[in-house]
Amino acid sequence: MARTETKKLEKEILSSEPVYTIGIAVKKLDVSVHSLRQYEKEGLIIPFRTLTGRRLYSDLELEKVRCIKEMIQVEGLNFEGIRRIMAFIPCYKIRGCSKKVKNSCRAFTDKTLPCWASEEKCDCQLPSCRDCPVYQRFVHCDDIKPLIYEAEK
């Protein structure tokens, strides 16, 4: 099976259901607790928080972390570089925003943060940015380039 076919299959079966504690997540990912908390602090991932503040991770977050690790270890990027790449993901296009909304949206005009890490939140009426289709569509590193180029069409 070709790599892209495997990625598509994996993407279809990845769950956004938050089921992994931070301890389980670090074991599955071979990263430290500090690293996971740092990725969250840097706005790269959004773990689910229980009412008591406990972090839970889904398969989607685990795959995002794998991508972040790849960008750091293989591509040599730092957090700022990763955030700026993610900032190019066309949130306005994925969410179907009008041109007026797009041009006045700080998440669109700010090229330093992905929309889910922006202080200015959208009016999408979702429980959190974690549930947003923009955050959900970026899963694998292979997803980023097509999402960005999709905006050019």
C-alpha positions in Angstrom: 0.0 0.0 0.0 1.3 3.5 -0.9 2.3 5.9 1.9 -0.5 8.4 1.0 -3.1 5.6 1.0 -1.8 4.5 4.4 -2.0 8.1 5.7 -5.6 8.4 4.4 -6.5 5.2 6.1 -4.9 6.3 9.4 -6.6 9.7 9.2 -10.0 8.0 8.7 -9.7 5.9 11.9 -8.1 8.5 14.2 -10.4 9.6 16.9 -10.9 13.0 18.4 -12.2 11.4 21.6 -10.0 12.4 24.5 -9.0 9.2 26.2 -5.3 9.3 27.0 -4.0 10.7 30.2 -0.8 12.7 30.0 1.2 9.7 31.4 -0.1 7.4 28.7 0.4 10.0 26.0 4.1 10.5 26.9 4.7 6.8 26.8 3.0 6.4 23.4 4.8 9.4 22.0 8.2 8.9 23.7 8.2 12.6 24.8 8.4 14.1 28.3 5.5 15.5 30.2 7.3 18.9 30.0 7.3 18.7 26.2 3.6 18.0 25.9 2.8 20.9 28.3 5.2 23.1 26.3 3.5 22.2 23.0 0.2 23.3 24.6 1.7 26.5 26.0 3.1 27.3 22.6 -0.4 27.0 21.1 0.5 23.9 18.9 -2.0 21.5 20.5 -5.2 21.8 22.6 -5.7 18.9 24.9 -9.1 18.3 26.4 -9.5 19.5 30.0 -11.7 17.7 32.5 -13.7 19.7 35.0 -10.9 19.2 37.4 -8.3 20.5 34.9 -6.8 17.1 34.0 -5.4 16.9 30.5 -6.7 14.2 28.1 -5.4 13.6 24.6 -7.0 12.0 21.6 -5.5 10.1 18.7 -5.6 13.3 16.8 -3.5 15.2 19.4 -1.1 12.3 19.4 -0.6 12.5 15.7 -0.2 16.3 15.8 2.6 15.8 18.4 4.3 13.2 16.1 4.2 15.9 13.4 5.5 18.6 15.7 8.4 16.2 16.8 9.2 15.6 13.1 9.3 19.3 12.4 11.6 19.9 15.3 13.9 16.8 14.9 13.9 16.3 11.1 13.2 19.8 9.7 15.1 21.7 12.4 12.2 24.1 13.1 11.6 25.8 16.4 8.2 26.7 18.0 8.0 30.1 16.3 8.6 28.5 12.9 6.0 25.8 13.5 3.4 28.4 14.7 4.0 30.5 11.6 3.6 27.5 9.3 0.4 26.6 11.1 -0.8 30.2 10.8 -0.9 29.8 7.0 -3.6 27.1 7.4 -6.6 28.9 5.7 -9.1 29.0 8.6 -11.4 31.3 6.7 -11.6 28.9 3.8 -12.2 25.8 5.9 -14.9 27.5 7.9 -16.5 29.1 4.8 -16.2 32.7 6.0 -17.2 35.7 3.9 -14.6 38.0 2.4 -15.7 40.7 4.9 -15.3 38.4 7.9 -12.0 37.1 6.5 -10.5 40.5 6.1 -11.5 41.7 9.5 -10.5 38.5 11.4 -7.4 38.9 13.5 -6.8 35.2 13.3 -6.4 35.6 9.5 -4.4 38.8 9.6 -2.0 37.7 12.3 0.6 35.6 10.6 2.4 34.6 13.8 -0.2 32.2 15.3 -2.6 29.5 14.1 -6.2 30.6 14.5 -6.8 28.3 17.4 -4.0 30.0 19.4 -5.2 33.5 18.7 -6.5 35.6 21.6 -9.4 36.7 19.4 -11.8 33.8 19.1 -14.2 33.3 16.2 -18.0 33.3 16.4 -18.3 29.6 15.4 -20.4 28.6 18.4 -18.3 25.5 19.1 -17.5 24.4 22.7 -13.8 25.1 22.1 -11.2 25.6 19.3 -10.4 21.9 19.8 -13.7 21.1 18.2 -13.1 23.5 15.2 -12.8 21.9 11.8 -9.6 24.0 11.3 -7.9 22.4 14.2 -9.3 19.0 13.3 -8.1 19.1 9.7 -4.5 19.5 10.5 -3.5 16.0 11.7 -0.4 14.8 9.9 2.5 16.8 8.6 1.5 15.8 5.1 -1.8 17.7 5.7 -0.2 21.2 6.0 0.9 21.9 2.5 -2.4 20.8 0.8 -4.3 22.9 3.3 -2.2 26.0 2.6 -2.2 25.5 -1.2 -6.0 24.9 -1.2 -6.4 28.6 -0.2 -4.6 29.7 -3.3 -7.2 28.1 -5.6 
